[in-house]
Amino acid sequence: GKSAAVAKVMDVQLAIDFLRYMAGWATKIEGSTVETSMPLMPNDQFHGFVRREAVGVVGAIVAWNFPLLLACWKLGPALATGCTVVLKPADETPLTALKLAELIEEAGYPAGVFNVITGTGLNAGAALSRHPGVDKLTFTGSTEVGKLIGKAAMDNMTRVTLELGGKSPTIVMPDANLQEAAAGAATAIFFNQGQVCCAGSRLYVHRKHFDNVVADIAGIANGMKLGSGLDPSVQMGPLISAKQQDRVTGYIELGRELGATIACGGEGFGPGYFVKPTVIVDVDQRHRLVQEEIFGPVLVAMPFDDLDEVIGMANDNPYGLGASIWSNDLGAVHRMIPRIKSGSVWVNCHSALDPALPFGGYKMSGVGREMGAAAIEHYTELKSVLIKL
C-alpha cells in the first residue's frame, strides 16, 4: 500500500543518504591511549590503550513499514565496523531485502558478508534470536516482539539494540503558527497511513486554539485522496494487511464504545485494506487509545491549559520514541526539551531524521540507538590493553 512516489523519494533516497554517511565512518573508528596509574606497581612503566573492534556476526530483524531503509540502518554501521550480517526481513516484505542482497553481490562483496533468511518471526526470527553464533541482535518492530527477542538474546548474552514502538506526542503551544502546526500534525500522523513508529499519534493543543486546530486537521484529513499506491496523485494508500485494518478499526470502535467523539474518518472500507484518516476527541488521557500504539491513521487530540500540564500528559505514556513541539517561543521550547522523556524532540517539524543524529527511544520504545556516531558504539566492543614496559 505504500506510495511508490514516497518509496522513491524517502525509502530509497534516505537509504542511499544513510549508507553514504556510514561509509565515512569506516575510516574514522578510533581507539584511545590512556595515561595509566598503577599504585600497586609504582616502580614499573606501562602503556595503556583501548581498541574498538567489530562485535562479530550481526543478526538483524526489521519491520515491514520501511523495509529497505530499516535494513540499511542495520547494514551500514555493521559493514563500516567490519561485521557480517544475517538479515531477517518481515515476512510481509521480503522482496526489498532479497533485491538488496543481489545488489551487494553485484557490488563485489565477499560471500557470507551479507546474508538474507526469509520466513516468519515465529520460526526464522526466533531461530536467529537464540542462535549462539550471533554476537549482536538488532531489531526494529513492535515492543511485544522486541521483549521476546531481548529475552532470547540474554540466554547467550548476545548484545542487543531494540528500536520499538511509539505513541509520540505533538504539542501545539499557544504562540505557534497554527496553520503550520495543523498541517505538520496531519503529516505527522497520516504519513505512510500512520504506519510509522514515531508517528505523532497524540495531539495536545492549548485550549484556546484546540477547536480550530482540530477542525483544520479534520479538514486536511477529509480532503485527502485515498487509492492505489501506484497512483502518484494519491495521498494515502491502504494499510498493509487485513489484520492491520482490523486492528486499527477495532481501536476506533473501542473509542466509540467508551464515548469518544469521531471528528472525522472513523471507518475502514474496501476493496483493499483502507482506513479513512481519523481524528478522535473527547478522550481521557488514561484511555487505551491514548496509551497504546495503534499503528494506523488515527489521531487522538486533547486540550491543555499550561506548560506543566502538557509536559505531564506527554510523559504519561509507556513509550518515549519521539515528540514534537510547535512554538515560536524559544525560551519555552528550551525549558520543555529536557523535561520530555523521548529519544527525539522535533521543533516545528515531526519525524525529521538525519543520518548524523541518533534515533531510538526511552522507556518501552527500546534500547540503544540507530544512526549517528552512537550506532558505531553498538556494533563494536571495547578492548582495554595494558603493556608492562
C-alpha positions as CSV (number, residue, x, y, z in Angstrom):
1,G,0.0,0.0,0.0
2,K,2.9,2.4,0.3
3,S,3.0,5.2,-2.3
4,A,5.6,4.4,-5.0
5,A,6.4,8.1,-5.1
6,V,7.1,8.2,-1.4
7,A,9.1,5.0,-1.6
8,K,11.3,6.5,-4.2
9,V,12.0,9.9,-2.6
10,M,12.1,8.6,1.0
11,D,12.8,4.9,1.4
12,V,15.3,4.6,-1.4
13,Q,16.8,8.1,-1.2
14,L,17.2,8.0,2.6
15,A,18.8,4.6,2.4
16,I,21.3,6.0,-0.1
17,D,22.0,9.0,2.1
18,F,22.4,6.9,5.2
19,L,24.8,4.4,3.5
20,R,26.9,7.3,2.3
21,Y,27.0,8.8,5.8
22,M,28.0,5.4,7.4
23,A,30.6,4.7,4.7
24,G,32.5,7.7,6.1
25,W,32.8,6.0,9.5
26,A,34.8,3.1,8.1
27,T,38.0,5.2,8.3
28,K,37.1,7.1,11.5
29,I,36.7,4.4,14.1
30,E,39.3,5.2,16.8
31,G,40.7,3.8,20.0
32,S,42.5,5.8,22.6
33,T,45.7,5.9,24.6
34,V,45.5,6.2,28.4
35,E,47.9,7.7,30.9
36,T,47.9,4.8,33.4
37,S,48.2,5.0,37.2
38,M,49.2,1.7,38.8
39,P,49.5,2.4,42.6
40,L,50.3,-1.3,43.3
41,M,53.3,-1.2,40.9
42,P,54.7,2.3,41.3
43,N,58.2,1.5,40.0
44,D,57.0,0.0,36.7
45,Q,56.1,1.7,33.5
46,F,53.1,0.8,31.4
47,H,51.5,1.7,28.1
48,G,47.7,1.5,28.1
49,F,45.3,1.8,25.2
50,V,41.8,1.0,24.2
51,R,40.8,-0.7,20.9
52,R,37.4,-0.6,19.3
53,E,36.8,-3.9,17.5
54,A,33.9,-5.3,15.4
55,V,31.3,-7.1,17.5
56,G,31.2,-10.0,15.0
57,V,28.1,-11.6,13.5
58,V,25.0,-9.3,13.5
59,G,21.5,-10.8,13.4
60,A,19.2,-8.1,12.0
61,I,15.4,-8.3,12.1
62,V,13.4,-5.5,10.6
63,A,9.8,-4.4,10.3
64,W,7.6,-4.1,7.2
65,N,6.8,-0.4,7.2
66,F,10.1,0.9,5.7
67,P,11.8,-2.4,4.8
68,L,14.7,-1.1,2.7
69,L,15.5,1.8,4.9
70,L,15.4,-0.2,8.1
71,A,17.7,-2.9,6.6
72,C,20.2,-0.2,5.6
73,W,20.1,1.3,9.1
74,K,21.4,-2.1,10.3
75,L,23.7,-2.8,7.4
76,G,25.5,0.5,7.2
77,P,27.2,0.5,10.7
78,A,27.7,-3.3,10.6
79,L,29.8,-3.0,7.4
80,A,31.5,0.1,8.5
81,T,32.8,-1.6,11.6
82,G,33.7,-4.9,9.9
83,C,30.8,-7.1,11.0
84,T,28.9,-9.6,8.9
85,V,25.1,-9.6,8.8
86,V,22.3,-12.1,8.7
87,L,19.1,-10.1,7.8
88,K,15.6,-11.5,8.5
89,P,13.1,-9.2,6.8
90,A,9.5,-9.0,7.9
91,D,7.5,-11.9,6.3
92,E,5.2,-9.4,4.7
93,T,8.0,-7.6,2.9
94,P,10.9,-9.9,1.9
95,L,11.5,-8.7,-1.7
96,T,13.5,-5.5,-1.0
97,A,15.9,-7.4,1.2
98,L,16.4,-10.0,-1.5
99,K,17.0,-7.3,-4.1
100,L,19.4,-5.6,-1.7
101,A,21.3,-8.9,-1.4
102,E,21.5,-9.1,-5.2
103,L,22.9,-5.6,-5.4
104,I,25.5,-6.3,-2.7
105,E,26.6,-9.4,-4.5
106,E,26.8,-7.4,-7.8
107,A,29.0,-4.8,-5.9
108,G,31.6,-7.5,-5.2
109,Y,31.2,-8.1,-1.5
110,P,32.7,-11.4,-0.4
111,A,30.3,-14.3,0.0
112,G,29.0,-14.5,3.6
113,V,29.3,-10.8,4.5
114,F,25.6,-10.2,3.9
115,N,23.0,-12.9,4.2
116,V,19.2,-12.9,4.0
117,I,16.9,-15.5,5.5
118,T,13.2,-15.2,4.9
119,G,10.4,-16.7,6.9
120,T,8.1,-15.9,9.8
121,G,9.2,-14.3,13.0
122,L,8.0,-17.3,14.9
123,N,10.4,-19.6,13.0
124,A,13.2,-17.8,11.3
125,G,13.2,-14.8,13.6
126,A,13.2,-16.9,16.8
127,A,15.9,-19.2,15.5
128,L,18.1,-16.2,14.7
129,S,17.5,-14.6,18.1
130,R,18.6,-17.6,20.1
131,H,21.4,-18.7,17.8
132,P,24.7,-18.9,19.8
133,G,26.8,-17.9,16.8
134,V,25.2,-14.5,16.7
135,D,27.2,-11.8,18.5
136,K,24.7,-9.0,18.3
137,L,21.0,-8.7,17.6
138,T,19.4,-5.6,16.2
139,F,15.6,-5.3,15.8
140,T,13.1,-2.8,14.6
141,G,9.5,-3.6,15.3
142,S,6.8,-3.9,18.0
143,T,7.6,-3.7,21.7
144,E,5.9,-7.0,22.2
145,V,8.2,-8.8,19.8
146,G,11.2,-6.8,21.0
147,K,10.8,-8.1,24.5
148,L,10.8,-11.7,23.2
149,I,14.0,-11.0,21.2
150,G,15.6,-9.3,24.2
151,K,14.9,-12.3,26.4
152,A,16.2,-14.7,23.9
153,A,19.4,-12.7,23.5
154,M,20.1,-12.8,27.2
155,D,20.3,-16.5,27.2
156,N,23.6,-16.2,25.2
157,M,24.5,-12.7,26.5
158,T,24.1,-11.5,22.9
159,R,24.4,-7.7,22.5
160,V,21.2,-6.2,21.6
161,T,19.7,-3.0,20.1
162,L,15.9,-2.7,20.1
163,E,14.1,0.1,18.2
164,L,10.5,-0.4,19.2
165,G,7.0,1.1,19.3
166,G,5.9,4.7,20.0
167,K,3.0,6.9,20.9
168,S,4.6,10.2,20.1
169,P,3.0,13.5,21.4
170,T,2.6,16.5,19.1
171,I,2.4,19.6,21.3
172,V,0.9,22.9,19.9
173,M,1.8,25.8,22.2
174,P,-0.4,28.9,22.3
175,D,2.1,31.1,20.3
176,A,2.5,28.5,17.5
177,N,1.8,29.3,13.8
178,L,-1.5,27.4,13.9
179,Q,-1.8,26.8,10.2
180,E,1.7,25.4,10.0
181,A,1.1,23.3,13.2
182,A,-2.1,21.8,11.9
183,A,-0.5,20.8,8.6
184,G,2.5,19.4,10.4
185,A,0.4,17.5,12.9
186,A,-1.7,16.0,10.0
187,T,1.5,14.9,8.2
188,A,2.9,13.5,11.5
189,I,0.0,11.0,11.8
190,F,-1.2,10.4,8.3
191,F,2.1,9.9,6.5
192,N,2.6,6.3,5.4
193,Q,-1.0,5.6,6.6
194,G,0.2,6.2,10.1
195,Q,2.3,3.1,9.9
196,V,5.3,4.9,11.4
197,C,6.9,4.1,14.8
198,C,7.4,7.7,15.7
199,A,4.1,8.9,14.2
200,G,2.6,11.9,16.0
201,S,-0.5,9.9,17.2
202,R,-1.2,12.1,20.4
203,L,-2.1,15.7,19.8
204,Y,-2.1,18.2,22.7
205,V,-3.3,21.7,21.8
206,H,-3.6,24.7,24.1
207,R,-7.2,25.0,25.0
208,K,-7.8,28.4,23.4
209,H,-6.8,27.0,20.0
210,F,-8.0,23.4,20.4
211,D,-11.2,23.6,18.4
212,N,-9.7,25.5,15.5
213,V,-6.6,23.3,15.2
214,V,-8.7,20.1,15.3
215,A,-11.0,21.5,12.7
216,D,-8.1,22.3,10.4
217,I,-6.6,18.8,10.8
218,A,-10.0,17.2,10.1
219,G,-10.3,19.4,7.0
220,I,-7.0,18.2,5.8
221,A,-8.0,14.6,6.5
222,N,-11.3,14.9,4.7
223,G,-9.6,16.3,1.7
224,M,-7.0,13.5,1.3
225,K,-7.2,11.3,-1.8
226,L,-7.1,7.6,-0.9
227,G,-6.3,4.9,-3.5
228,S,-3.6,2.8,-5.0
229,G,0.0,3.5,-4.1
230,L,0.9,3.3,-7.8
231,D,-1.2,6.4,-8.4
232,P,1.1,9.4,-7.9
233,S,-1.9,11.7,-7.1
234,V,-3.0,9.5,-4.1
235,Q,-2.1,10.9,-0.7
236,M,-2.9,7.8,1.3
237,G,-2.9,4.1,0.3
238,P,-4.3,1.1,2.1
239,L,-2.8,-0.5,5.2
240,I,-0.5,-3.4,4.8
241,S,-3.0,-6.2,5.6
242,A,-6.5,-7.2,6.7
243,K,-5.0,-7.9,10.1
244,Q,-3.8,-4.4,10.4
245,Q,-7.0,-2.9,9.1
246,D,-8.9,-4.9,11.7
247,R,-6.6,-3.8,14.5
248,V,-7.0,-0.1,13.6
249,T,-10.7,-0.1,13.1
250,G,-11.0,-2.1,16.3
251,Y,-9.4,0.8,18.2
252,I,-11.8,3.2,16.6
253,E,-14.8,1.1,17.6
254,L,-13.4,1.0,21.2
255,G,-13.3,4.7,21.2
256,R,-16.9,4.9,20.2
257,E,-17.9,2.4,22.8
258,L,-16.3,4.5,25.5
259,G,-17.9,7.7,24.5
260,A,-15.2,9.4,22.4
261,T,-16.2,11.7,19.5
262,I,-15.0,10.9,16.0
263,A,-14.2,14.3,14.5
264,C,-13.5,12.8,11.0
265,G,-13.0,9.5,9.4
266,G,-13.6,6.6,11.7
267,E,-14.1,3.7,9.3
268,G,-12.4,1.2,7.1
269,F,-13.5,0.2,3.6
270,G,-12.5,-1.9,0.6
271,P,-11.7,-3.4,-1.7
272,G,-8.2,-3.1,-0.2
273,Y,-7.4,-2.6,3.4
274,F,-8.3,1.1,3.7
275,V,-8.9,3.2,6.8
276,K,-10.0,6.8,6.5
277,P,-7.8,9.3,8.2
278,T,-9.4,9.7,11.6
279,V,-9.3,12.3,14.4
280,I,-10.8,11.4,17.8
281,V,-11.6,13.9,20.6
282,D,-13.3,13.8,24.0
283,V,-11.0,11.0,25.1
284,D,-9.4,10.6,28.5
285,Q,-5.6,10.6,29.0
286,R,-5.8,7.1,30.5
287,H,-7.8,5.7,27.7
288,R,-6.3,2.8,25.7
289,L,-6.5,5.0,22.6
290,V,-4.1,7.4,24.2
291,Q,-1.8,4.8,25.9
292,E,-1.4,2.1,23.2
293,E,0.2,2.2,19.8
294,I,-2.4,1.8,17.1
295,F,-0.1,2.0,14.1
296,G,-2.6,3.5,11.7
297,P,-4.0,6.8,10.6
298,V,-5.7,7.6,13.9
299,L,-5.0,10.8,15.9
300,V,-6.3,11.3,19.4
301,A,-6.5,15.0,20.4
302,M,-6.7,16.6,23.8
303,P,-6.6,20.2,25.1
304,F,-4.2,21.5,27.8
305,D,-4.0,24.7,29.9
306,D,-0.4,25.3,30.9
307,L,3.1,24.1,30.2
308,D,3.4,21.8,33.3
309,E,0.2,20.1,32.5
310,V,1.2,19.3,28.9
311,I,4.6,18.0,29.9
312,G,2.9,15.7,32.4
313,M,0.5,14.5,29.7
314,A,3.2,14.0,27.2
315,N,5.2,11.9,29.6
316,D,2.2,9.9,30.9
317,N,2.7,7.0,28.5
318,P,4.8,3.8,28.3
319,Y,6.5,4.9,25.2
320,G,9.2,7.6,24.5
321,L,10.4,7.5,20.9
322,G,9.6,10.9,19.5
323,A,7.9,14.2,20.3
324,S,7.3,17.5,18.6
325,I,6.8,21.0,19.9
326,W,5.1,23.6,17.7
327,S,6.1,27.1,19.1
328,N,8.0,30.3,18.3
329,D,8.8,30.9,22.0
330,L,12.4,29.7,22.1
331,G,12.6,30.1,25.8
332,A,9.6,27.9,26.4
333,V,10.9,25.3,23.9
334,H,14.3,25.0,25.6
335,R,12.6,24.7,29.0
336,M,10.4,21.9,27.6
337,I,13.0,19.8,25.8
338,P,14.9,18.5,28.9
339,R,11.6,17.5,30.6
340,I,10.2,15.4,27.7
341,K,11.1,11.8,28.1
342,S,11.7,11.0,24.5
343,G,14.7,9.9,22.3
344,S,14.0,12.6,19.7
345,V,12.3,16.0,20.1
346,W,11.5,18.0,16.9
347,V,10.6,21.6,17.0
348,N,8.2,22.9,14.3
349,C,8.6,19.7,12.4
350,H,8.0,16.0,13.1
351,S,9.8,12.7,12.2
352,A,12.6,14.6,10.6
353,L,15.5,12.2,10.5
354,D,19.2,13.0,9.8
355,P,21.8,10.3,9.4
356,A,24.1,12.1,11.9
357,L,21.6,12.2,14.7
358,P,21.0,9.1,16.9
359,F,17.4,7.7,16.8
360,G,15.9,5.5,19.4
361,G,13.7,5.6,22.4
362,Y,13.2,5.9,26.1
363,K,11.1,3.5,28.2
364,M,9.2,0.9,26.2
365,S,10.4,2.4,22.9
366,G,13.6,0.4,23.1
367,V,17.3,0.0,24.0
368,G,20.2,1.6,22.1
369,R,20.3,4.0,19.1
370,E,20.3,3.8,15.4
371,M,22.2,6.3,13.2
372,G,24.9,8.8,14.1
373,A,28.1,8.1,16.0
374,A,26.1,6.2,18.6
375,A,25.4,3.4,16.1
376,I,29.2,2.7,15.8
377,E,29.3,2.0,19.6
378,H,26.5,-0.6,19.3
379,Y,28.4,-2.6,16.6
380,T,31.8,-2.7,18.3
381,E,33.3,-4.0,21.5
382,L,35.9,-2.1,23.6
383,K,39.2,-3.9,24.4
384,S,41.5,-2.5,27.1
385,V,45.2,-3.3,26.6
386,L,47.9,-2.8,29.3
387,I,51.6,-3.4,28.4
388,K,54.3,-3.5,31.0
389,L,57.4,-1.9,29.5
